[in-house]
Amino acid sequence: MPALQPQQDMITLEQYEALPENVRAEVFDGFVYNMASPSQIHQAVLTELLVEIRSYLKKKNGNCQVFPAPFDVKLADKPLTIVQPDIMIVCDKSKLDGKRCNGAPDFIIEIVSSGNPADDYIRKLYYYKNHGVREYWIVDPNRKSVTVNCFDDNILNVPYTFDSVIKVSIYDDLYINFSDIARALNL
C-alpha cells in the first residue's frame, strides 16, 4: 500500500464533510491524508478483536460503546484533526453526536498496514497521547506483535507477541487472548 499523501491546502470541517463518501481520509493539523483500503488480514484481525470487545461490553451492561472504522474522531478543531481508528471504545456518550466522536475515545486499537507502519507507530501515537486517549494498542499482524501504550499511567511501547494474553488496562477484567486470535486466523 502506498504511504498516505498530504493535500496542499488546509481543510475545514465543512470541506472534510463534503468529501465523497467513497474517499477514505484522515486530517492531521488541517491537512488531508488519503487512506488505502485495508487488507484481508487487517479486516480479519479487526473482526476478531471487535467481536471479543463487543461481547465483553455487552456482558458488562455499562456505558461504553465500541466502534469499528470507518467512524470519525475529531481530536481538534483548530487545526482540524480527524482520525478513523480501526477500533475505539467511547465511554463518555456526550462525545457522540450521531456523526462522530468529538474528543478522545478511552481506548483505541490500530491494526498496522504494511504499506505505512510509521503512521500507527509514530504519528498516531503522538496525536493519541497528546489529545487525551487513555490507552492505545498497535496490533501488527505481519510481526505478530502488539504494542501497548497506557497514557493514564505513562506506560509507553510495551511489546507483546501473538502468544500473549493482554489486559485492557481501562477495565479490571478484560483480557484479550491473542493466541486464540492467531489460531482462529491461522497466523
C-alpha positions in Angstrom: 0.0 0.0 0.0 1.3 3.5 -0.8 2.0 5.9 2.0 -0.6 8.5 2.9 -0.2 11.6 0.7 -1.0 15.0 2.1 -3.1 17.6 0.3 -1.5 21.0 -0.2 -4.1 23.3 1.4 -5.5 23.2 5.0 -9.0 21.8 5.1 -12.0 23.0 7.1 -14.6 20.7 8.8 -17.1 21.7 6.1 -14.7 20.7 3.3 -14.0 17.4 5.1 -17.6 16.6 5.4 -18.1 17.4 1.7 -15.6 14.8 0.6 -17.2 12.0 -1.4 -18.4 9.1 0.7 -16.0 6.6 -1.0 -13.0 8.7 -0.1 -11.2 7.3 3.0 -9.2 10.1 4.6 -7.9 11.5 7.9 -6.9 15.0 8.7 -3.8 15.9 10.8 -3.3 19.6 11.7 -5.6 20.7 8.8 -4.0 18.5 6.1 -5.9 15.6 4.5 -4.2 12.3 4.1 -5.8 9.7 1.9 -6.0 6.2 3.3 -5.6 2.9 1.4 -8.2 0.2 1.7 -7.4 -2.4 4.4 -6.1 -5.8 3.6 -7.9 -9.1 4.2 -5.8 -10.0 7.3 -6.3 -6.4 8.7 -10.1 -6.9 8.4 -9.9 -10.4 9.9 -7.9 -9.3 12.9 -10.3 -6.3 13.3 -13.3 -8.6 13.3 -11.9 -10.9 15.9 -11.0 -8.1 18.2 -14.3 -6.3 17.7 -16.4 -9.3 18.5 -14.4 -10.0 21.7 -14.6 -6.4 22.9 -18.3 -6.1 22.0 -19.1 -9.3 23.8 -17.4 -8.1 26.9 -19.1 -4.7 26.9 -22.5 -6.3 26.3 -21.9 -8.6 29.3 -20.9 -5.7 31.5 -24.0 -3.6 30.5 -22.1 -0.4 31.0 -22.0 3.0 29.4 -19.1 2.3 27.0 -19.6 1.6 23.3 -17.2 0.1 20.7 -17.0 1.3 17.2 -15.0 0.0 14.2 -13.6 2.1 11.3 -14.7 4.0 9.4 -16.1 6.2 12.2 -14.6 9.7 12.6 -13.0 11.0 15.8 -12.5 14.8 15.8 -9.5 15.3 18.1 -9.2 19.1 17.5 -11.0 21.9 15.7 -8.0 24.2 15.1 -6.1 23.0 13.4 -8.6 20.3 12.3 -7.5 16.8 13.3 -9.9 13.9 12.4 -8.9 10.2 12.6 -10.6 6.9 11.9 -9.2 4.4 14.4 -9.7 0.8 13.5 -11.4 0.1 16.8 -12.3 2.5 19.6 -14.2 2.4 22.9 -16.1 5.6 23.9 -17.4 5.7 27.5 -18.5 9.4 27.6 -21.6 9.3 25.4 -21.7 13.2 25.4 -18.8 13.0 22.9 -21.0 11.2 20.4 -23.2 13.4 18.1 -24.6 10.9 15.7 -21.9 11.7 13.1 -18.6 11.3 15.0 -16.9 11.2 18.4 -15.9 14.7 19.4 -12.8 14.3 21.6 -10.6 11.4 22.6 -12.0 7.9 22.9 -11.0 6.0 26.0 -9.3 3.1 24.1 -8.0 2.8 20.6 -6.7 -0.1 18.6 -4.9 0.5 15.3 -4.0 -2.5 13.1 -0.8 -1.8 11.2 -1.0 -1.6 7.4 2.1 -3.0 5.8 2.4 0.0 3.4 2.7 2.6 6.2 3.5 1.3 9.6 5.0 4.7 10.7 1.6 6.2 10.7 0.4 4.0 13.6 3.8 3.7 15.5 4.7 7.4 15.3 2.1 9.8 14.0 -1.0 8.4 15.7 1.0 7.6 18.9 1.8 11.3 19.1 -1.7 12.5 18.4 -3.5 10.0 20.7 -1.2 10.6 23.6 -1.4 14.4 23.3 -5.2 14.5 22.8 -6.3 12.5 25.8 -6.7 8.9 24.7 -6.3 6.7 27.8 -5.0 3.6 26.1 -3.7 2.8 22.6 -2.8 -0.6 21.2 -0.9 -1.1 17.9 -1.6 -4.6 16.5 0.9 -5.7 13.8 -0.3 -8.9 12.1 2.9 -9.1 10.0 5.2 -9.1 13.1 2.6 -10.9 15.2 3.1 -8.3 17.8 1.0 -5.9 19.9 2.4 -2.7 21.4 0.5 -1.3 24.4 0.5 2.3 25.5 -1.3 3.2 28.7 -1.2 7.0 28.7 -3.0 7.3 32.1 -0.1 5.5 33.7 2.6 7.0 31.4 3.5 3.5 30.2 4.7 3.5 26.6 5.6 0.9 24.0 5.2 -2.3 26.0 5.8 -5.1 23.5 3.8 -8.4 23.4 3.6 -11.2 20.9 0.5 -13.0 19.5 1.2 -15.7 22.1 0.1 -13.3 24.8 -3.0 -12.7 26.9 -3.1 -8.9 27.3 -5.1 -7.0 29.9 -7.0 -3.9 28.7 -6.0 -1.5 31.5 -9.1 0.7 31.4 -11.0 -2.3 32.7 -10.4 -4.6 35.7 -11.3 -7.8 33.9 -11.0 -7.6 30.1 -8.2 -9.7 28.7 -7.5 -10.3 25.0 -6.0 -13.7 24.2 -4.0 -13.1 21.0 -3.1 -16.8 20.7 -6.8 -17.5 20.3 -7.0 -14.9 17.6 -3.8 -16.2 15.8 -5.2 -19.7 16.0 -8.6 -18.6 14.6 -6.9 -16.9 11.7 -4.2 -19.4 11.1 -1.4 -16.9 11.8 
